[in-house]
Amino acid sequence: MTPSVPAAPFGPFGPAVHAASPAWRRGALLVPVLAAASVGLLAARLAFDSDTFQNCRYLGPSTRMYLTSWAGVACALGALLLYTALRRAARRYGPSAGTTWQGRLAAVSAALTPVLLLLLLWTTYWLYAPDPSGGNDCSGLHSITVIS
């Protein structure tokens, strides 16, 4: 009789992905990449604030403001969800996630991402807020000039 080789446990990333495997380490490096993409999208979104006015007329938020806000939220959520999945896979199939520098970098990125996510959600909320200028050109000066 030949001894049978036990089958490797099947995890969310295929057969037995543990924290020391190259696939897990590459996945862990995606967490800081997604967090950095969220930071870049937040910076781009804040740079697009001048899109709302042109020649003293309120145009409303531009399409690129919507795209960068929602893409930033998606990247931040993706980083958090990926980190959660990687931690669960590491806990279930091998050594802890903190044993590699990739795991520690992913943990630091995941710890900073909730603050980033709150900022991104605030900028996304601002897109749907009413016109802050009162809707009468030049930041609401119309009501001041009419009264005088």
Disulfide bonds with the S-S distance in Angstrom:
Cys56-Cys138 1.35
